[in-house]
Amino acid sequence: MSYMAALSLLETRRRGPRPATEALDALPETAVSSRIPSIGGEPSVRGRPGLFGMLGWLQQLGHTIADIDRLNIIHVAGTKGKGGTCAFIESLLRTHGQTTGFPAKTGLYTSPHLINTEERIRINFRPLDKHVFASYISETHEALQSPTSDAQDAPRYLQFLALVAFHAFIKEGVDVAIFETHQGGEYDATNVISKPVVTAITTIDKDHMHQLGPSLENVAWHKAGIFKAGAPAFSAPQQKTPAIVLQKRATEKGVSLEFVEVFLDLPTDAPQLKPEVQLLNFSLARVVSNSFLRQRAPQDNAVLSSHDMIKGVQAFSWPGRFQSILDGNLAWFLDGAHNNISLEKCAQWFAQSSSEKERYLDRLASI
């Protein structure tokens, strides 16, 4: 299958508008792991949950739950900063591996992509080669075909990409796989992960309320769905309401949950750690990475060194997010936002960064 044919195939997996009625009761009990408690309203998962069908499709691909467990997964959910936190984790672990030999190969799954779809699935931070990406799409598509298959039961766009990511990481033999949820957590397609090594929650705010709401408590309940017994969980500082929900769900699941504050020993002059929210994302990534290494790395290499952290920050790249580009006497500022909290952080970063760049360009002009 060619690269363009693979992209065309992916586009056929796009779904139509979500129905206005609830759909959980129409699914077999095995399709969902638990019911949403009534917190300020009734359950609001509309349409077929992303988790529905994932285990069966993975088995059709020839992969077992044990295969998934061997990927050594770090699972990350939240509203703001998921992708950046995942990228920081990957950068720190990759840097550590370059010095110690573990992990030798990292896998990173995030969404959405900025330019090319294959950016969502990375090995050692490099997006899959176009031809390799097309090959894995073809293999996934072929494995899921059967004479009795129904189009209504086929994986949708995000489900299909998650399947391709699992398939690629197993085939590539990664030592660690960092997975960002699509949205929510409890019913997210990525939550087929049953034994993550570590889980993490970034800042929670009102997010996809038509699906995860109607209240902030509901949103937090969904995000905490990635917690799994036996896997330590870490969270960025939260508002009082989501913090209570996260802690309650962690207790119910028998999970140790730690709220992480910003470390005071970080290199605040590093452009990769601006604006301040990046300090928080990095602090969370640092704790998560150390937890992973303590559980999976050889005994002598069980924590990040100061060298790892410095090089990890320097190697960090997350194009299109808090990104500044100097182009002659022009400065470009790239970021995106899909909710109020993101818009606020984006505006604050632009105001600060544009002022700094203006002073820098003025100095250049005077030379």
N, C-alpha and C positions, 0 to 999 in steps of 0.2 A: 504494500500500500504506500502510495506517495504521501509526502507531507501535506499537500493541498487536499488530497482525498481524505486524509485523517482529520483535517480541520472541518471539512464538509460533513463527515460522519458525526463529529462532535456537535455540530450545529443542529443536527436532526434530534439531538437529545434535549434540546431546550424545551421547557414546559410552557404551557399556557398559563393564564391568570389563575391564581389560587381560588378555590371555591369559598363562598362566604359562610358556609356551614362547617361545623366541626366534623372531623373524620375519624377520630381515634376509636369511637365506638363501632365503626364499620370494619375495623381491622381485627384479626385474631389476637388473642391475648399475648401470643408469643411475639407479636410484631413490636411491642413496646415493653420497656422494662418495668415501668411502674406508672401509676396515675399521678397527675399533678394535684397537689393539695389545693383546696379552695383558699386562695389568698387574694382577697379583694376581687374575686370574680371566678368564673368558670374556666376550665382549660381552654386555651386559645391556639392550639396547634391545628392549623387548617390544612386540608389536603393530606396526602400520604407523607408521614414522617420520613426524613432522609435516611434514618436507620433501617427502615423497613426493606428487607430483601438483601441487605449487604452480606450477611453471613453466607447465605445460599449462593450468591454470586461469587464470593471468594472461593467457595468450595468447587464451583464449576470451573474456576480458573486453576484449580489444582492445589489451592493453598488452604492449610488448616489453621485453626486458632494458634496452635503451637508455632507455626511458621511466623505468624504475626507477632507473637510474644518474643521470638528470637530477634526481632528487629531492634529491641531495646528502645522502646518508644518513650518520648517526652511529649505529653499531650497538653496543649495550651488553648484556653478559652478566655473570653472577656469581651468587652465592648470596644475599648480604645487601647491600641498598642500591641495587639496580638502579633501582627506580622513583624513589627520591629523587635519585640521581645524574642520571638523565634529566631530572627536573624542574628541577634546578639548571642543567643545560646549557641547557634551554629558556629559563629565566628570564634567564640571562646573555646569551644570543644575542638574545632578544627585546628586552632593555634596550639592548643595543648597537645593534640595528636602529632603535630609536626615536630614537637620536641621529644615526646615520650613514646610515640608509636601507637598510642590509643587515645581516641578513636582514629584509625587510619582512613576511614571513609565515612563521611556524614551524608545523611539524606535529609532534605528539607522540603516540606509540602505546605504551601501557603496559597492564599487567594485574596483578591483577584490578581491577575497579571497586569503589568503596565503596558507592554507592547505585544509580546508574543506569548501564546498560551503555554508553551513549554517552560516559561519562567516559573510556573507553579510547582514544578518538580525538579529539584536540583540535587546534584551529587557534588560534594565538596564545594558547594555554593554555585557551581556552574550549571546553568539550565541544561536539561538533556539536549543532546544533539538532535536536530530536526528529524533526521532519518531514524535515529534510535527511538525518539518520541513516537513517530509514526508507526514504527515496528511494534512498540508496546501497545499502542491503541489497536492495531490490527489483531494482535494476539488476544487482547481482552475481548474485542468484538467477536472474533471467531469462537472463542471458548464459550461465549454466552448464547450462541446460536443453537437452536434445536427445532425440530419439526413441529413441536407442540408449543413453542414459545409464543407468548402473547405480547404485542407491543405495549399494552397497558402495564405489563409486569416487567418491562425492560428498565434498566437503570437510567435515570435522568442525567442531565449534564454534570452536575456536581458529584452525584453518586458515581458516575462513570469515571470522572477524573480521579476521585479518591481510590477507586479500584485500580486504575492505571498506576497510581502512586505506590500502593501496596505491592502490586506486581513488579514494578520497576525496582523498588528497594530490595525486594527479595532476590530478584535476578542479579542485581548489582552487588549484593552481599555487603550492605552497609553495616557499620558497627553501631550506629545510633540513627534513629529516625525521629525528626522533630515534626509533629503534626499540629497545624493550626486548624481549629474547628471552622466550619463554614459560617454557622450562626448558631446561637444557643449552645447546646451541649448534650443534654439528655437524649434527644431524638436525632442528633446530628449524625450524618452518614459516617463520620470518623469515629463515632462512639462504639463502633464494632470492636474497638480496641478494648480487650478485657483485662490485660495485665500491663499497664504502663509502668515504667520505672519511676517516673515522677510526673505529677500534674501541676499546672500553674494557672492562675486566674489573674488577668490584667484588670485594669480599672473597669468597673461595671457602671453603666448608666442606661437610660432608656434607649432601647435598641430593638429594631424590628418588632415594634409593639403589636402590630396586627397579628403576629405569629406567637410571640413570646410573652406578651402582656396578659392582662391589662395593666398590671402594676409593676413597679420596680422589684417587688418581692418575687413575682413570677419570673422575671428576667434572671434574677440571681439564682432562683431554684433551677432553672434550665442550665445555666453555666456550670453549677456545681454537679451536674450530671456526669461530668467526666471523672469525678473522684472515684477511686477504686480502692477497696481494702488491700492493704499491703504496700500501697504506693504513697509516699509522703506527698503532701499537697502544700503549695505556697501561693500566697495571694499578695497583690499590691494592696496598699491601704485602701479601704473602702468607706463609703458613707455608712452611717450607723445601720440603716435598714438592710442593705445587701450583706453587710458583715455578719449580722445576726443570722440571716438565712444560710450563708455559707457555713458558718460554724455549726448550725443545727444539722445541716445535711452531712457535714463531715463527721459529726458525732454519731448520727444514725448509721453511717456507713463504716464506722470504726476506723476513720482516717485521721491521721495527725495533720492538723492545719496550722501553718505559721504565716502571720502577716508580716511582710517585709517592708522595712523603712528604707529610705535612701541612705546609702553608705556615705560617710563623711570623708573617706580617704580616696575619692575618685578624682581623676584629672579633669576638673571642671573647665579647663581652658581648651579641651579637645573639641573641635567642631562637631565630631560625631555625637557628642553628649549635649548638644544644644538642640532645642530648648530644654528647660528643666525636666519636662516629662520624660526625656530620653535618659536622664539620670535615674529616674524611677524604673524605666524599662530595663536598663542595664543592671541595676541593683537586683531586680527580680531574676534576671537571666543569670547573674553571678551565683546566686544562692541555688537556683535550680541546677546549674551546671555542676557545682560542687556536690550536690546531693547525688546526681547521676554518677559522678566519678567515684564517690565513696562506695557506691553499690556495684559498679561494673568495672572500674579500672583496676589494673594490677596494684597490689598493696602499696608499693613505693611511689605510685603516681596518683594518689587519691584526692588531690585538691589542686585547684588552679594556683599557679605561682604568680608573683607580681609581674613577671615577664609575660606570662600568658595573658594577663588582663590588659597590659599596655598594648601588646601586639594585637590582641583581640579587638580592642577599640579601634586601633589604626586600620585593621583589616575590615572593619564593619562597613557594609554598604547596603543601602536600602533606597534605590533610585525612586524618585518621585515622592518621597516622604521627607519632609524637612530638608530638602536638597537645595543648595545654592550653587549656581554655575556662573563663573565669570567669563564673558565673551567680549574680549576687547574692552571697550568702555561701557559695556552693558552688563547688568547683573540680572540673572533669572532666578526666581524663587519658586520652587515646585513643591506642592503638597496637595493633599486631598482631604475632604471631610464629608461624612455622611450623617452626622448628628450634631446636636448643639455643643456638646463638650469638645468634639473635634474641631468645630468651627472656631470656638473660643481659643483653643490652643494654637490653631493655625494662624489666627489673627495676631496673637501675642508674639508668635515666632516671627511672622513677617515684619511686624513693627520694629522689633529689636534687630533683626538681621538686616533689614533694608537700611536702617540708620547706620549700622556698623559698616556695611558695604559702601554707603554713600561717602562716609568719612575716608574710607580706604581709596576709593576712586578719586576723591578730591586730592589726596596726597599724591597719587600717581600723576594727576594732571599738572601738579605744581613742580614736578621734578624736571 
